[in-house]
Amino acid sequence: QVQLVESGGGLVQAGGSLRLSCAASGSILYIRAMGWYRQAPGKQRDWVASITSGGTTNYADSVKGRFTISRDNARNTVSLQMNNLKPEDTSVYYCSAEGVRTYRGVSDYWGQGTQITVSS
């Protein structure tokens, strides 16, 4: 059983910073990519950023230059440093792990979500 546990959410003023972290646990042999998505009330879940096992990063245009994703392959953790936060960044943020290989096979997993609220 693979679990993703996020931490670091909260309330921040516009222009402030927050750091999200996510740890994957279980009998994990390899994770192809880890990333972050977000979902505001009444809206679809949107991709924010991702990082491959080789360190290649990609960002949504809306966060490029403000957010930085990083990963520790040995610890199966991923972090998202969020700077210059804007009210429109307010959402529930979800950690994702794609292509997770265990002895049972390969699957994708989601964290439980953590709320980020940016006040103006």
N, C-alpha and C positions, 0 to 999 in steps of 0.2 A: 504494500500500500504506500503510495507516494502522497505526501502532503506538502502544500505550500503555505507558509505562514508569513503574512505581511506585518510590518510595523512601521511607525513613523508618521501616521496621519495626524490631522489636527486642524486647528484654526489659525490663520495667519492673515496679516494685513497685506493689501496690495503692495507689491514691490519687495515683499519679504521672500524668505527661502525656507524650504523644507527638504528633508531627505527621507525617502522611502527605502525600506529594505525588505527583502523577501528571501526566506530560506527554504530550500527543498529538502525534504527528508524521506528516508525509505531506502530500499535496496536498489539504489540508482547506480547504473554502470556508466551512463553517458546522457547528456542533455544537449541536443542539437542547438537550440536557441532558447533564450529567455527574454522576456519582455514585459511591457506594461500596457494596459489598456485602461480606458476610463469610460464611465457612463454617467451622464447627468440625468436627473429625473425626467422621465417621459421621452428620453432619446435613446438611440441605439448605442451599443458599446463600440467605441472607437479605438483604434490602435494609436499608441503614443510613441513608443520606441521599442527597439529590439536589439539584441546583441547575440552573435553566434558564438560557438565554442572557440572559434579562432579570433574573436575580438572585433569582428566587423559590426559596426553600429549603423543604425538607420533611425531617422526621426520623422515624425509628422511635421509638416510645414509650420503648423501652429505653435510648435514648441522648439523648433530648431533655433539654436543659439542661446536658449534659456535653460534647457534641460540637458543633463548628461547622464547617460546610462553606463554602468560598469558591472563587471561580473568577476566572481572568484570561482573558477572551475573546480578547484580542489575542495571548496566548501559548499559548492552548489548554491551559491547565493548571488543575487542580483540587486543592485541599488539604483535609485533614480534621484539624482540631485536636481532639485527644482529651484531655480533662481528667478528673480523678477516676476513673481507670481501675479497673475491677473484674476479678476473676479470670474472671468470665463473659464478659468482652470478648475473651478469648483466642480467636483464630481466624486464619485466613488472610483477609486483606482484599484485595478486588479492586476496581480502578478500572473504571468503565464509561463509555462514551461512546455516547449514543443519538441516532439521527437525524443521523449524520455525513454531510454532503454533500460529495462530491468530484466531479470531472468524470465519473466512472464511474457515479454514482448515489448512493443513500442506503443506509447500512448501520449496524449497531450493532457495537461492538467492546469487547473486554475486555482488561485488563492481565493480566500473568502471575501476580499475587498476591504479597503480602508478609506474612510471619508476624508477628503481634503476640502476645506471651506476657505475661500479667499474673500475677505471683506474689503469693501471699497472705502 
